[in-house]
Amino acid sequence: MNRTRDTADLGAFEFECGRSVPLEVAYETYGEYDGDNAVLVCHALTGSAHVTGPKRGDPADGNGTGGQAAAWWSDVVGPGKAIDTREYYVVCANVPGSCYGTTGPASIDPETGEPYGTDFPAVTVGDWTRAQARLLDHLGVGPLHAVVGGSVGGMNVLEWAKRYPERVDRVIPVATAARLDPQMLAIDAVARRAITTDPNWNGGDYYDIAGDEATGDSSGESEAEERGEPDEGLAVARQLGHVSYLSKESMDRKFGRRSAGRAAMADAFAPGDPAGDFFPYREVESYLDYQAEKFVERFDANSYLYLTRAMDDYDLSSGYDSDADALAGFSGEALVVSFTGDWHFTVEQAERLSAAFETAGVDVANHVVESDHGHDAFLVEPEEVGPPIRDFLAAGVEGRAVSDADEREFAPVHASLFGD
């Protein structure tokens, strides 16, 4: 598979908040571009441009994957996969505000020589989309065959249909909605409180750049080194996120009420709780602590604040009378994919989104996957999400999805709440 990993200098970029900074965007491309076969893949909240390929540490990987341990959609994107890199030219770009190679809060402000921190401009999903469009111009990529993405990446997809309808033929928003509901807004708000109330967050100024040089401290130990990073707050934020990614059924199957044992707690990320010694340390707690420990090693707390705010702020209808009005300029086709066990972005929200496409006059397929995996299903059930994507890319809403595993025929992807 022909792959390129690089960073594009896009020059001064004005964010929707009105501020401008020099913007570099980390991206990866796969396959060969022939003028009309480009597919843009939009990553989810804490994803990177590394959508497919070898895992970190694999000799075939070269140097690094942008900090992410593994390609996040290798089961869907790649040679012979649903988004076949032998047929399509796939582009995935890390979004502004992230910490995986694209300019964000942890990047150095050229005017001060120090990390931006919370002085970085406020970021929106619209900014992500505009940055991607500029990157594609930089790469010489014309109209897109398709844009696909899951979760907040699906919002990114919707913004493409709204903002650049003439530049894309097909859109595939997966496990997403036109906006977050109040319950998810509340969970994100608590997650951000966990970060901003961590004493080490220090108003977003917790970065240590070469200790001595940054502070003039001849002892070799800077204030930042003494203070540390807001790992505890970021850990709790991530744990809240993971709870929202799983369904009740999947949590019961994975963990039940089983105890993980005191030996497991000895290695836990969680702080000690002497009063809890009488009670079991459960497998579900161990899982959340493990996820937290791994996450704080690879992600930046300020980036988490910025990206969750972008997701919370997104509203497809912003600037328009309705979602359908926002999509009225799009003349291509849409495939909306949702999962029955997902309470982060529900089937009902996907149905309303599909209805908005149809009201706008867009040929739309509403594909509901029976799953108890929760929001994570779009990542962990490639055998379910891959076939409808593959067939929609090939034939639009007239495509049919067939399981590679057992040749079981799915319902036509255009069979939806709107009838056959």
N, C-alpha and C positions, 0 to 999 in steps of 0.2 A: 504494500500500500504506500503510495507516494504521500509523504506527510511533510508539512512545513510548520515549524514553530518559530515565531518571531514576535517582535514588538514594533508597532508602527508609531512614529512621531507624527501626530496630527496637528501640531501647532497649537495656537491659542484656541480654546474651546469655551464658548459662552454657555453657561448652564442656564436653565430656565429661571433660576433665582436671580439672574442678572449679573453674576460674577463670572470672570474668566480666569482660567489657569492654563498653562501648557499641559496638553493631554497626550500621554502615551497609552496605547492600547495593546495588551498582550492577546495574541490570537494563534489559532492553529488552523491549518487547512489540510484536507485529505482528498486524494483523487486528482483528476485532471479536468480543467475548465475548458468547455467547448463552446461557450457563449450563451447557452440556454439551459444548463444543467445544474446551476448553483442552488444549494440548499443551506440556509442559515439556521443553525441550531442555537437556541437561547438557553443558557443554563439557569438552574434554580438558585435560591438565595445564597448559599455558601459554596456553589460550584465554581469551576474554573473553565478556561478554554480547553482543557484536556478532556475532551468528550469521549475519545476512544484511543486505543493503543495499549502498549505495555504498561505494567504497573511500575511504580517507582522502585528502583533497585534492580529491575530487569536489565540485563546487559544491553538489550535492544533499545532501551529507553534513552540512552545518552545522559545528558545532565538535567535532571529535575523534571517535575511535572507542574511547576507553578506552586509547589507546596502541598498539592493534593496527593494523597497516598495512591490513588488509583483513578484511572479513567472512569467517569461516572456513568457512561451509557454505552459501554463496549458491547453489550448484548444486543443493542439496537442499531448502532452505527458501526460500519466496517465492511470489509469484503464479504459479500454473500449475505449480509444482514439486511434488516428491513430498510434502512437507509444505506443502500449499497454504494460504497465508495469506489467500486469499479464502474458504476454508472453515473453517480452524482459527484459534483465537486462540493464538498462539505466545508463550511466555514463556521467556526465557533470563536467568539470573542469574549474575553473577560470584561465585565461591566465597570464603568467608572464608579469609584467609591469602594471597590473591593481591595483585597490585599494579595491577589494572585498575579501581579505583574502589571496591571493597569493602574494608572494614577489614582491614589486614594488618600485617606487621612494619614497613613503611615509613610507616604512618599515625602521626599524632601522638597520643601518650598524653595525654588531657586532664589527668591528675593531675600530669604532669611538664613538659608543654609540649614534649617531645622525642619523636622517633620511638621506637616500641616496640622495634625491633630484635629481638633474641632474647629479650626479656622478654615478647613476645607469647605468648599461651597456645598450647600444643600443639593442633594441628588434626587432625581425623579426617574421613573420608568421611561418617560419621554426623553430624558437625557441619554439613557442607555440606547434607545432606538436611534436617536440622532447620531450618536457616536458610532454605532454600527453602520449606519448609512454612509458616514464619512469614511470609515475604514474600507467599505466595499468600493467606494469611489477611488480610494488610494490604491486598492488592489486591482482596479480596472474591471470589476465585476459589474455587469449590467443587471437587467431585470432578473429577479429570483424565481426559480421554479417553485420554491416553497420556503416558508419559515415555520419552524416547529420548536416547541419548548413546553416544559412542564412547570407547574406551580407558579411562582412569580415569573418564571420564564415564559409561561403561557400568557401572562399579562403583557409581557414584552411582545409576544406574537400579535396579540390584539392591537397593540399600539402600532405595529407595522401596517395592519389592515386599515387602521384609522388615519395614520399620518402619511403613509406612503402607498396608497392603494394602487398606484400605477406601476409600482416597482416589484410587485409580488403577484404570482398567479394563484397560489394555493396556500392556505394557512391552516396549521394544526395546533390549536391550543389544547393542552393535555392537563387534566387534573387542576383546573383553574377556574376563575370566575371574572366577571366584569369589575368586581370590587370585593374587599374583605367584609365579612359580616361583623357585627359588634362583638361577638364572642371572641373571634380571632384578634380583633383590634385590642381587646382587653388583655389577652394572653401576651401579645407583643408588647403592650405597655408595661406589664409586670416584668417581662424579660429585660426591657431597657432599664427599669428601676433597679433591677438586680445589679446591672453594670454600673450605673451612675451613683449608686449608694455604696459601692465598694470603695473604701478609702484610698485604695491604690489607683483608682481611676483618675483622681486629681484633676477633675475638669477636662479630662481628655489629654492631659500633658503627662504621660507616663513613659515616653520613649527615652531610651538611653542611646545616644549616638557617640560612640567612642569615649564614654565616660569623662576622661580628663579633659579632652578638647572641648567638650560641650560645656563644662562647668569651670574649667581652670583648677580643678581639684588635684593637687599634686599627690594626694594619698593614693590615687588610683581607684577610689571608690566614690562614685557619684551619688547624688541624692536619689536619682532614678534607680540606681542599683540597690540602695538601701530600702527604697520604697517597694520596688517590684511592680509587676503589672497586675491589672485587675482580673486575675485568673478566677478567683472565687465567684465574682459577679458574672463573668462570661460563662463559667461552668453552669451556673443555675439557669442562665438565659438559654443555653443550649439544651439543658434537660427539659425545660418547658417546651421547647420546640419539638423534641423527640416525642414527648407525650402526645402532642397534637398530630404527629405523623403516623401514629399507630392507632388501630381500632381496638375496641374492647375485646373482640374475638381474638385478634392476633396477640394481644397482651396476655390473655388468659392461656392461649396455646403455648406461648413462649415461656411464660414465667409462673402462671398461677399464683398461689400464695406461698410457694416453696421458699425455704430458707437457703441462703447461699453459704451459711456457715461463718463462724468467727474468723477463720483464716482468711476468707475472702475480704472481710471488713478491714483486716489489718492492712491490706493493700489498697483500700478504697481511696478515692479522691476526696470523699466527704470528710469534713472536720470531725473530730472526736465528739462523742456525746455520752459521757459517763452514765447519765441517767437512763440511757437506752440500753445498757448492757444486759438488762433482764430480758429484753425482747429480741426476736430474731432479726437478723439482717437479711432481707429478702432478695431473691434473684432479680426482681425488677429494680431494686435499689442498686444492686451491683452493676446491672446493665447501664443504668443512667450514669453512675459514677464513672464507668469505663468510657462511655461516650464523651462525657465531659472532659476527662483527662486527655483523651486523644484530640478533642477539638481545640482546647486551649493551646496545644502545641503547634497548631497549624493556622489559626485564624486570629484576626485582630479585633479587639473589643470595639474600637471606634468604627471600624467597617461594619460590624454587626449592627451598631446603632444606625448608621447611615442607610444600610440596605433594608432593614426592617421598616424604617420610616418611609422609604421609597415605596415599598410594597403596601404599607398601610394607606399611603396617600393616593394610590392609584384608583381612578374612577374612569371607566371607559367613556361615560357620558359627559365628562368634564368639557365644558365649552359648547355642548350641544343640548338639544331638548330631551334626548333619550339615547339609549344604547344603539337602537336601530338607526337613529339619525347620525350617530357617530360613524356607523359602518356603511352609510349610504353610498359613499364614493367608491367602495370596493366592488369590483366586478368579477372577481375570481370565484373560487370555491373554498369551502371550509369543512373541516372535519373536527368536531368537538368530541373529545374522549373524556369520560369520567368513570369513577369506580364506586361501587355501591357501599363499600366500607369506609369511604373517605369522608370524615366530618370536618376536615380543614377546608376543603372546597367540595361541596356536596353535589350529588347528582341533580338535585333540584336547581342549584345555581347553574349547572351546565345546561339544563333544559331551558332556563330563561335566556341564557346566552345564545343557544341555538335558535330560539324563537326570535331573538333580536336580529340574527343573521337573516332568517327567513323574511321577517318584516322588511328588512332592508333590500330584499330582492336577491339575496345571495343563495346559490345552490349550496345547501348545507347537509351534512350527515351527522347525526347525533348517535355516537357509539358508546353504549354503557357496558362496562365490564363487570360481571359478577365477581366480587372479590371481598375477602375479609381482611386484607392486608392493610387497609387504611390508606393514608395519603402516599405512603412509600410505594404503593403498588406500581406506579409508573416506572419505578426504578428496579423493583425486585420481581416483576412478572413480565419479562420481555416476551414470553410466549403468548401473552394476551395483548400486549400493547403493540408489538411489532407487526403482526399481520395486517391490521386495519391501516396502519401508517404506510406499510409497503404498498398495499393495493390502492390506497388513495393517491399516493405519489404517482403511481403508474397510470391510473384510470380515473381519478377524481371520484365523485360521489357514486359513479357506476361501478366502482371496484368491488370485489368480494374478497373477504379475508378467510384464508384457510390455514389451519394450524400445521406447521411444519412437522410437528411431532407425530400426529396421528391422522392427518388428512381430514380431520373433522371440519365440516363446513360451518362457518359462522353465519349468522344472519347477515343479509346484505347491509353494508354500512349505511345505506341510505334509508333503511327501515328505522323510523324514529317515532317520536311522539307526534309527528305530523302525518303519519300514515305511510303506506308503501310507495 
